[in-house]
Amino acid sequence: MNTQEIFSIFSQFDTGDVPTSADVMRGGHINDTYKITGKHGTYTLQRINTNVFTRPSDIMRNILLVTRHMAEKIASKDKKAEAFVPTVFLSRNGEPYITTEEGSCYRLLRYVDGITVNQSDYNENILREAGRAVGMFHSLTFDLAPEILVNVIPGFHDTPARLFALHTALNDDKAGRAASVRDIAEEILSYKSICGSVAHAIEDGSVLLRVTHNDTKIDNIIFDRKTGKALCLIDLDTVMPGSLLYDFGDAVRSGTTSGAEDEPDARKVSFLPDLYEAFADGYLKEAQALLTPRELELLPISPLLVTIECAARFLTDYLCGDVYFKTSRPHQNLDRAKAQLSLAKGMERHLPLMRRVIEKRA
């Protein structure tokens, strides 16, 4: 898309500004993203991938409800809403996105001037700030009724269902790969007895359904390039009802590993307990008062559940012929599954420590 086309789309939003330049932003896997500089501000324009999000009206309704609620909460405390909340601009027709004649959907947000941090640079300060960001998101949304949000991906964190899907894929063997991965599949499936912990607690009411982000990997946190402070939790496409335990768990999963998610040598992937402790410290300082006793009890095991869930999803896709997750080389999904399983084993070995970390702060 050329600059004039980008400017034409920008002009359909009610910003009161005139664009002067546009640049492609790298790094997104789902939506095409552009940075637009205007005379009075800087903006992020995104094309919503309607192959992934078939009902953009639902995700944008959710995002608008959540960001407005967060902004009101922050404003009532005499803070700048822009400091943490991604501001959504409405179109000139009053909608949170526009649809072009070709059927493409775009949204416009205020640009957050900061950086994401490479995994190789994660340290205790970064993880403590990441914990604070996730905790603040939960703190700002705890009094927003989750039932008013659309469940945009039903069953997204249904861990027992993910393991059942792996079991089915192993038996169906659509890609003829089952024999070579049966051992790792059975290792993942051996966690079945604990993987329903959160789901069962939601059913009995000891864990509450809340407004949750559902994609809290550290890559989705913007940091101040000078101070290292967490500025904003971005990528709100998957905001919907869920358990904050999964948000906590996914952030820990992504932030406390010694290796890349697709590291070919799983022996290089281990759990880093010091980074876990830093994340938990930052998170609980913001969100501890929100947690039920059962949520506090399950907090230490939630990273293990999410990590096993991811291992199951990667291996299921490998068994089905790599039809869901993007791959750039053969056996990448298998490597991902092995890396996640190695990380999960490290977490399992450190569970007593992980529990002590929470108990010490509870």
PyMOL commands that set and color helices and strands:
alter all, ss='L'
color gray80, all
select helices_A, chain A and resi 3-10+56-75+81-83+119-121+124-141+146-148+159-172+178-189+192-195+197-204+218-220+244-255+266-268+273-290+293-319+332-349+351-361
alter helices_A, ss='H'
color red, helices_A
select strands_A, chain A and resi 19-25+32-38+42-48+88-89+98-99+105-110+210-212+221-223+230-233+240-242
alter strands_A, ss='S'
color yellow, strands_A
deselect
rebuild
show_as cartoon
